[in-house]
Amino acid sequence: MTTVTNNTATSGTAATSTTSTTSKNSMSEASDRFLKLLVTQMQNQDPLNPADNSQITSQMAQINTVTGIDKLNTTMTSMSTNMTQLQMLQGTGLVGHSVVMEGNQLGTNTAGNGVGGYELAAAASNVQVDIYNAAGIKLDTVTQSGMGAGLQSFEWTPPSGTSMTGLTFKVTATSGGKAITSTPMMSDLVDAVSTGDSGLMLELRNSGSTAYSKIKTVS
């Protein structure tokens, strides 16, 4: 079942509407006061020393600029709301999919084997993946050779009776005796999506609420 939540729905829309209405009323009142003052000034000006047209023009330009900025803010707020709704619609398509992101939790495939991945900053001649249990005790080591730069994956067959709960892994990569920077990658399943101040959030089965920006791949 697809679950979608929106933390900024009703209350957020109401608050935006109220703010927008208040802003419009404030700008309208400011414009009315300006025009009334301008008319009063014109009616009571000294005929021998009339008001400078350039000053009047400048004042009118200023009030128009402020009004234009207010309209622009209203437009941008509306666009932001539409973008959030679009993100939600796109996000629903991720529910039920597997995603890969930075992390060292060992996953499990349908065969019951441990799976994980890593990202190499450069090609590595040797890669060592150490597997640890929930207590931090090393259980086994997976070795790979001739791995290229970028995202890579590995699979580990656990001994019979091994608990797969809370397993983690550590990656060490070298090339010609020199260390190669490696970043552990883990997979997780998307159960739901939501939006908030941080944008689109994915509710992952094992990792909980995670920003969509942290996701590397989706499958």
C-alpha positions as CSV (number, residue, x, y, z in Angstrom):
1,M,0.0,0.0,0.0
2,T,1.4,3.4,-1.0
3,T,1.6,5.9,1.9
4,V,2.0,9.6,1.2
5,T,2.0,12.3,3.8
6,N,2.3,16.1,3.5
7,N,3.4,18.0,6.6
8,T,2.7,21.3,5.1
9,A,-0.8,20.7,3.6
10,T,-3.8,22.4,5.3
11,S,-2.2,24.6,7.9
12,G,0.6,25.6,5.5
13,T,-1.9,26.6,2.8
14,A,-4.1,28.5,5.2
15,A,-1.0,30.4,6.6
16,T,0.2,31.2,3.1
17,S,-3.2,32.4,2.1
18,T,-3.6,34.6,5.2
19,T,-0.1,36.1,4.7
20,S,-0.7,36.8,1.0
21,T,-4.1,38.5,1.8
22,T,-2.5,40.6,4.5
23,S,0.3,41.6,2.3
24,K,-2.0,42.6,-0.5
25,N,-4.2,44.6,1.8
26,S,-1.1,46.3,3.3
27,M,0.2,47.2,-0.2
28,S,-3.3,48.5,-1.3
29,E,-3.5,50.7,1.8
30,A,0.0,52.1,1.2
31,S,-0.8,52.9,-2.4
32,D,-4.1,54.6,-1.4
33,R,-2.3,56.7,1.2
34,F,0.4,57.7,-1.3
35,L,-2.2,58.8,-3.9
36,K,-4.2,60.8,-1.3
37,L,-1.0,62.5,0.0
38,L,0.0,63.2,-3.6
39,V,-3.4,64.8,-4.5
40,T,-3.3,66.8,-1.3
41,Q,0.2,68.0,-2.1
42,M,-0.8,69.1,-5.6
43,Q,-3.9,70.9,-4.3
44,N,-2.0,72.8,-1.7
45,Q,1.2,73.5,-3.5
46,D,2.5,77.1,-3.9
47,P,1.6,78.3,-7.4
48,L,4.8,80.3,-7.5
49,N,6.9,77.3,-6.4
50,P,5.2,74.2,-7.7
51,A,6.4,70.7,-6.8
52,D,9.3,69.3,-8.9
53,N,7.9,66.9,-11.5
54,S,11.0,64.7,-11.2
55,Q,10.4,64.2,-7.4
56,I,6.7,63.2,-8.1
57,T,7.8,60.8,-10.8
58,S,10.4,59.3,-8.5
59,Q,7.9,58.8,-5.7
60,M,5.5,57.1,-8.1
61,A,8.2,54.9,-9.4
62,Q,9.1,53.8,-5.9
63,I,5.6,52.9,-5.0
64,N,5.3,50.9,-8.3
65,T,8.5,49.1,-7.5
66,V,7.3,48.0,-4.1
67,T,4.0,46.9,-5.6
68,G,5.9,44.9,-8.3
69,I,8.1,43.2,-5.7
70,D,5.0,42.2,-3.7
71,K,3.4,40.7,-6.8
72,L,6.7,38.8,-7.5
73,N,6.8,37.4,-4.0
74,T,3.2,36.2,-4.4
75,T,4.1,34.5,-7.7
76,M,7.2,32.9,-6.3
77,T,5.2,31.5,-3.3
78,S,2.7,30.0,-5.7
79,M,5.4,28.4,-7.8
80,S,7.0,27.0,-4.7
81,T,3.7,25.4,-3.7
82,N,3.3,23.9,-7.1
83,M,6.8,22.5,-7.1
84,T,6.1,20.8,-3.7
85,Q,3.0,19.2,-5.1
86,L,4.9,18.1,-8.2
87,Q,7.6,16.5,-6.0
88,M,4.9,14.6,-4.1
89,L,3.4,13.2,-7.3
90,Q,6.9,12.2,-8.5
91,G,7.8,10.8,-5.1
92,T,4.9,8.3,-5.0
93,G,6.6,6.5,-7.9
94,L,9.5,5.6,-5.6
95,V,7.4,3.7,-3.1
96,G,8.3,0.0,-3.2
97,H,11.6,0.7,-5.0
98,S,15.1,-0.1,-3.7
99,V,17.5,2.8,-3.3
100,V,21.3,3.1,-2.7
101,M,22.8,5.7,-0.4
102,E,25.8,6.2,1.8
103,G,25.9,3.9,4.8
104,N,27.5,0.7,6.1
105,Q,24.5,-1.5,7.1
106,L,24.6,-4.9,5.4
107,G,21.4,-5.7,3.5
108,T,20.0,-9.1,2.7
109,N,18.9,-10.4,-0.7
110,T,16.2,-12.9,-1.6
111,A,18.7,-15.8,-1.3
112,G,19.5,-14.8,2.3
113,N,23.0,-13.5,1.5
114,G,24.4,-10.3,2.7
115,V,24.7,-7.5,0.1
116,G,26.3,-4.0,0.2
117,G,28.3,-1.7,-2.0
118,Y,30.9,1.1,-2.0
119,E,32.1,4.0,-4.2
120,L,35.7,4.2,-5.2
121,A,37.4,7.6,-5.9
122,A,39.8,5.7,-8.3
123,A,40.4,2.2,-9.6
124,A,41.6,-0.2,-7.0
125,S,43.7,-3.4,-7.5
126,N,42.5,-4.8,-4.2
127,V,39.3,-4.3,-2.1
128,Q,38.7,-5.8,1.3
129,V,35.3,-5.8,2.9
130,D,35.1,-6.8,6.6
131,I,31.8,-8.0,7.9
132,Y,30.9,-7.3,11.6
133,N,28.0,-8.5,13.8
134,A,25.9,-6.2,16.0
135,A,28.5,-6.5,18.8
136,G,31.2,-5.2,16.5
137,I,33.0,-8.6,16.2
138,K,34.4,-9.3,12.7
139,L,32.7,-12.4,11.2
140,D,34.3,-12.7,7.8
141,T,36.1,-10.9,5.0
142,V,35.1,-10.5,1.3
143,T,38.0,-9.7,-1.1
144,Q,37.7,-8.3,-4.6
145,S,40.3,-7.3,-7.2
146,G,40.6,-5.1,-10.2
147,M,37.7,-2.8,-9.3
148,G,37.1,0.3,-11.3
149,A,36.3,3.8,-10.0
150,G,32.7,4.6,-9.1
151,L,29.9,2.5,-7.6
152,Q,30.6,-1.2,-6.9
153,S,28.7,-4.0,-5.1
154,F,29.5,-7.2,-3.2
155,E,27.7,-10.3,-1.9
156,W,28.5,-12.3,1.2
157,T,27.4,-15.8,1.9
158,P,26.9,-16.1,5.7
159,P,27.8,-19.3,7.6
160,S,24.7,-21.4,8.5
161,G,22.9,-20.1,11.6
162,T,24.4,-16.6,11.4
163,S,22.0,-13.8,12.5
164,M,21.6,-11.2,9.8
165,T,20.3,-8.6,12.2
166,G,22.5,-5.5,12.8
167,L,25.4,-6.5,10.5
168,T,27.7,-3.8,9.2
169,F,30.7,-3.7,7.0
170,K,34.0,-1.7,6.4
171,V,35.7,-1.2,3.1
172,T,39.5,-0.9,2.6
173,A,40.7,-0.3,-1.0
174,T,44.3,-0.1,-2.2
175,S,46.2,0.2,-5.5
176,G,49.9,-0.4,-5.8
177,G,50.1,-0.3,-2.0
178,K,48.4,3.1,-1.8
179,A,45.1,3.6,-0.1
180,I,42.1,4.5,-2.4
181,T,39.3,6.6,-0.9
182,S,36.2,4.4,-0.6
183,T,32.7,5.3,0.6
184,P,30.4,2.5,1.9
185,M,27.0,2.3,0.2
186,M,23.9,0.5,1.5
187,S,20.5,-0.4,-0.1
188,D,17.1,0.2,1.5
189,L,13.5,0.0,0.5
190,V,11.1,3.0,0.2
191,D,7.9,2.5,2.2
192,A,6.5,6.1,1.9
193,V,7.3,9.7,0.9
194,S,6.6,13.0,2.6
195,T,7.5,16.7,2.2
196,G,8.7,19.2,4.7
197,D,11.0,22.2,5.2
198,S,13.9,20.0,3.8
199,G,12.0,19.1,0.7
200,L,11.1,15.6,-0.5
201,M,11.8,13.0,2.2
202,L,11.8,9.2,1.8
203,E,10.6,6.9,4.6
204,L,13.0,4.0,4.3
205,R,12.3,0.6,5.9
206,N,15.6,0.4,7.8
207,S,17.0,3.9,7.8
208,G,13.9,5.9,8.6
209,S,13.3,9.4,7.2
210,T,16.0,10.3,4.7
211,A,16.4,13.3,2.4
212,Y,15.9,12.4,-1.3
213,S,19.1,14.4,-2.0
214,K,21.1,11.7,-0.3
215,I,20.0,8.9,-2.7
216,K,22.6,7.8,-5.2
217,T,20.5,5.3,-7.3
218,V,17.0,4.0,-7.5
219,S,16.1,0.5,-8.9
